[in-house]
């Protein structure tokens, strides 16, 4: 199991990006959180199986239909062992 910190830039606030990310994470069996950042980006920390994390990063490049993703950055961080995925 590993954990990623993901930053998504572009028009990603006010387009249901957080709610859609939570639904996708649950579908993939991932745990962690998603929140809006003050700079207009969306921050995600997710942990789980490598393949499913890769699928989440791939999904983040498109996001929900109304999003206009400008970029996605992901870095591996230490797992925390959380048991849910929440919108902050």
Secondary structure, DSSP 4 states (H G I P E B T S, - for coil): -EEEEEEEEEE-SSSSHHHHHHHHHHHTT-EEEEEE-TTS-EEEEEEE-HHHHHHHHHHHTT-STT-EEEEEEEEEE-------EEE-
